[in-house]
Amino acid sequence: MSYYVGVQSGNSRSGLDPIKIYANADRSVVLIQGEQISMMSTNFGPQNSSEAILGSGFVIQYGGSDFIVTNFHVVQGLVNATATFSDGNTYSAKVMATDPYADVALVTTQAPSSELYPLQLTSSSSLQIGDPVAAIGNPYGYSGSITTGIVSQLGRSVQYGSTTGNATFPIADVIQITAPINPGNSGGPLLNTNGMVVGVTTAVVVGSQGLGFAISSDTILRELPSLVTTGTYTQHSYLGIETVDMTFQLAQATQSKVTYGVLVEKSVHNGPADVGGIKGGTDEIVVQGQQYIIGGDIIVSIDGVRIVSNDALSTFLERNTQPGQTLTVNIIRNGNPMTLEITLGTRPPPQA
């Protein structure tokens, strides 16, 4: 069985059957455990400190081989890793591929083929806001737990991504869900009404109610060939800008008539945007207690697609572009519309 891509048959909206979904998927979900070793300063000098880590993962098959999909943040720096299956059997595990920018990782295990029941991946492009979904994982170590909810938004960007230099890159094209998830759920499958994987649960906003996120299955499907063959994914497009969402209040403060789009606070020197003519800000102001750098360009559309916010910008780049591609970028500069041609670069490698 190989992974499945099928938009037309990917999701039925006749209703979610948690009993059936759980019966078919639970044996495919694993508990990932291990230790993260870090260095800490003490009165006696530097000492190693270990923290027990647990998370979730699920089995897929690609190219005739079995892999466990999970989050990068679950396995980052993990040692003595193990994978425990629903029957309680535990096997040593090894991280074989990672993409920190998408919070994705692949793990292999010494488990026999009789333990491996691959789930099917389908395109998340079939999802609509309001679709019912189910998440299976191991919250706080309570293995094999299922929760249900709906897709509450698509195309989010989550601001806990990996860094390079002083820049932090968001995880793009993320699914927002109401299905309750907790620490330990990370890396588990998000399933549609047909029991197919449409996402990988990744994060929850602390203190919130019904606000969780999942990496889209389209991200996984796009990256799988590279992850399996090279152990990483290096085709994230790069503009080289730091931006903030335009708002009504920010527009008023800057005497702009544009209340949507993204304001470019910084255009990295010799980066793709800088080379293409995009200008960053020059002056600092405070609006409603928030500091901004104003005077830069406002990006309002790319290749004819309206860019409403940073979410829209990150998702557009993730879904539609590759390094080396030239984009038509429409901006507002000093109140005047302009069109620029920008050739995308490749995002620099993340810091270790």
N, C-alpha and C positions, 0 to 999 in steps of 0.2 A: 504493500500500500504506500503510495506516495502522497505528498500534500496535495490538497484539492483547491482549485480556484474556480469559483462559479458564481457570478453575480446574480444570474437569474434565479438559481435555485438556492442561493446562499441564505435566505432568511424568509421564513413564513410568518405572516402577521396574524395568523389565526389564534395565537395565544401561546404562552410559555407553559410547558409541563415540567416543573422542577423534578418530579419523581423520575420521569423517563430520562431527563438530561443527566441527573446524578447517577442513575443506574448505568448509563452508557459511558460516562466520563470519569467517574471517581477513580477507577483503577489506572487511569492514565496520568493522574496527578501525583507528584512526589513531594516529600518534605526534604528540603535541602538544609543541611546543617554543617557547621564547621566553626573555625575560630579566625578572627581577624587580629593580627599581631600589630601592635603599635609601640612606638618608643615614647616613654614619659620621663620627665626629670624628677629626681628625688634627692633627698639630702645625701644619698650615697652615690649620686651620679645617675647617668641614664640607665633606665631599666625597661625591659620588655613588659608590655601589658597586653593581656589577651581578653577578648570579648567574645562570648558565645553568640553565634549568628544563626538565625533560622529564617527560612523563606520557602517559597513554593516554586514549582516548575511543572512542566508537562511534556509528555513524549510526543514527538512528531517523527515522521519518516521523510527523508529527502535523498534522492539518488540511490535508493535501496539501503540506506543506512539509517539507524535510529539515533536521535539526539534528544536532549532535554532542553527546552527553551525556558529561560528565566530572565530576570533583570540583571544588568551589570552591577547595580548597587548591592545586590544580594551576594554576589561572588567576588566583589572587589577585595583583593588582598586575602582571600579565603584560603586557609590551610586545613589539612585533615578533613577535607570535604567528604560528605556522604550523601547518598540519596536513599530515602526510605519510601517504599511503595505501600499501597493501601493494605496489603496483606501483612505488613509489619517487617518484611524482609528488607535489610539494609545492605548497601554495597558502597564501596569506595567510588568517588566521583572525581572527575577532572575537568577543569575549565579549558575548552579548546577554541573558543572564539568569543570576542567581545567587541561591542561598539558603545563606548561611553556616551557618545553624543545622542544616541537613541535609547540608552539604558537597556540594551539588549545583550544577552549572552547565550552561548550554547555550551552545554555540558555533556560529557560522555560518562558512562558508568560501566562497571564490570557485571551488571545484571545480565542474566541469561535472557534469550529472546522470549522465553515463556512469560517473563515479567512485563514485557514491553507491548503496550497497547496504544498505538499512535492515534492522536486526535487529528481531525482534518481542519486545515486552514482554509478559510474562504475570504474573499475580498471584503474589506470593511467599507468599501464604496457603496455596498448595498444597504448600509445602515441609514436609517432616518431618525431624526429626533423624535423621541417618544417610543421607539422600539423597545420591547422587553428584552432583558438580558439576565444571565446568571453568571456568578463568579464562584469558582471552587478554589479553595486554598487551605492554608494552615494558620489561621490567625492566632497569635500568641501560643503556637504549638498545638492548638486544638485541630488535629489533622482531619482532613476530609470534610471541611465545613462548606456548605453552600449558602449563598445569599442571592437574592434577586432584586431587580430594580428596573429602571429604564435608562435609555440613552437620553441624557438631559442636554447635551450639546456636542457638537463635532468641531474638529479643527482648532482645538485649544493648543496653547503652548504652556508648558510647565517650567517654571523658572528655577529648577534645581539641577540644570544640566552641567556638563563638564566645562572646564575652563582651559583657556590657552592664553598665556601672558596675563593681562589684566581683564580680559574679556570673558564673560560667561555666556554660553550659548544655550538657549532654551531647548527643551525637547519638544519637537514640533509634531503637528497632526495628531494630537492626543484626543482620546474619547473621554468625555465627562459623563459619569454615571451616578445613579442614586443607590446602586447596590452597595450595602455596607461592606467596607473592607477595613482591615486593621493591620498593624505590624505582623508580619508572617504571611499575609496574603500576597505580598509582592512576588511577582513571577508566575502567578497562577493564571489559568485561562479565563477569558471572558467569552461566554458562549451565547449564540443566538438561539432562536426558537427551534432550529434544526439540530442543535447540539454541536454546531461547528464553531471553531475559534475565530472570533472577530477582533480579539485584542488580548493584551497581556497586562493584568492589573499591576499598577506601579506605585501609586501614591494616594494618600488621603490628606486633606488639610486638617491639621490638629485642631480640635475644638469645634469642628464643623459637624453638621448633620446631613448625611446624604450627599456628600461632595467627595467623590472619588474619581480616579483617573486610570486610564489604560492606554498602553501603546497600541496603535492601530495595527491590525494584521497586515494591512498593505505595506507598512514599514518592514515587517518581518519578511513578507514575501519578496519585497524588493531587495533586501539585504542577504537573504539566504545563500544565493550562489557564491557571493564573495565571502561570507562568513565561513562557509564550509571549505572553500578552496584556499583561502588566504589567512583565515583566522581573524579577520577584521573587515571593516567597511570604511572606505576612504573617499566616497563620492558625494559627500555633503557639499552643496554649493556654498560659496562664500562671497558676500558683498563687501564686508569690511566697514560696517557702520554700527554705531550705537544709537538707538532710537527710543523715543517715548511716544505713547499714544497722544494724539491731539484730542483736546476736550474743549467744550464751550468756554470754560474758565481760562484755559491756556490761550485760546484764540482771542478772547477779550484782552488779556494781559499783553499780547503781542500785536494787537490791532490787526489780526488776521480775519478774513471772512471764511476761512476753512476750519470746520469743526471736526473733521474726520481725517484719517490718514495717519502717518507717522512722521514726527519731527526728528530730523537728523541732528543729534547733539554732537556727534563726532564722526568724521570720516577718516579712517585710518590712513596715514600717509603711505602713498604708493599702493594702497589697496585697490581692488577692482572699482569700487565706487569713486574713490579719489581720482584714479586715472580717467574714469569716464566723466568726471566733471561734477560730481555731487559734492556740495559744500556742507560742512558741519557748522555748529554754532560758534558764537564769539562772546556772548555776554551771559552772565548769570543773573537769574531772578528767582524769587520765591513766590509761588502761587499756592494758596491754601496750605501753607506749611511745607510744601514740597519744593525742592530746589531743581531748577531746570537751566539748561544752557540753550539760549535762543539765538536766532539769527541765521539758523541753517535752513536747508531745503525741507519741504514737506512732500513726502512721497504719497501720491494719491491713487496711482494705478500702475500696473505692470502688464505689458502685453494686452492691454485692453481690459484687464480684470481690476475692479475697484479694490483698493487696499484700504480697509476701514481702520485696522489696528495692527499691533504687533502680532497678535494671533494670526490674522489674515496674511501678513507678510511671511511669517515663519512657515505656515502651512502651504502657501503658494510655492515657496522655494523648495520645500520638502517633496511635495507631490509632483511638481511640474518641471523641475530644472535639474541640470547636471553641470559640473564644472566645464568651462569652455563655451557655454551657451551664451549668446548675446540677447539681451532683453531690451525692450523699449520701455523706458521708465518715464512716467509723467510726473512732474514735480511742480510745486509752487515756490517761486523764489521772489521774495520781496513783493508778494501779492500778484506776481505775473506767472502765468503758466509757461512751462518749458518742457521740451522732450529731449531726453538723453538716451544714448545707446551705451549700455553697460555690459561688458563681457565678464561673466562670473569666474571667480577663482575657485580653488579647492580649500576648504576649511583646514587651518593648520592642525597638526596632531595635538590631542589633548595633553595636558600636563599629567604626569604620573601621580 
